[in-house]
């Protein structure tokens, strides 16, 4: 690693916003940026970046309670989903209660993760078994939802032949 790159990496730890904006211009040296922090930091990097950015600053977490639900369990889940840590990105924003469209809500809602009888606080790369969470992407391409390092990679296919044609 060159001294210049080492300074940038060190700068991310000590001056995150300024260093992240500088890193966002290094499209010849960086493949992707996953800014971790408050929405202002993520927006600042995304607006200036020449490098692809996986943004995780916005999303909508909803909890749905069906009429046939165990209401004690539903109350515990909703309470945990919002009150345990209300400022985190996987905290509940909407509580939806409807009597007749439970399995349809789960299949039609446009979301990377939909919960049935569980708290949204499980939307975390570690909880999904992906290792340490890198972020939660609201994008509609490539990685979507909770992700770890594996979700930031793409497969490489090596096809070996002996003259086959199609």
KAPEWO-V286338 format. One line per field, one symbol per residue. ss: DSSP state (H for helix, E for strand, C for the rest). A space follows every 50 residues. Layout:
# KAPEWO-V286338
ss->???
This chain:
# KAPEWO-V286338
ss->CCHHHHHHHHHHHHCHHHHHHHHCCCCCCCCEECCCCCHHHHHHHHHHCC CEECCCCCCCCEEEEECCCCHHHHHHHHHHHHHCCCCCCCCCCEEEEECC CHHHHHHHCCCCCCCCCCCHHHCCCCCCCCCCCCEEECCCCCCCEEECHH HHCCCCCCCCCCCCCC
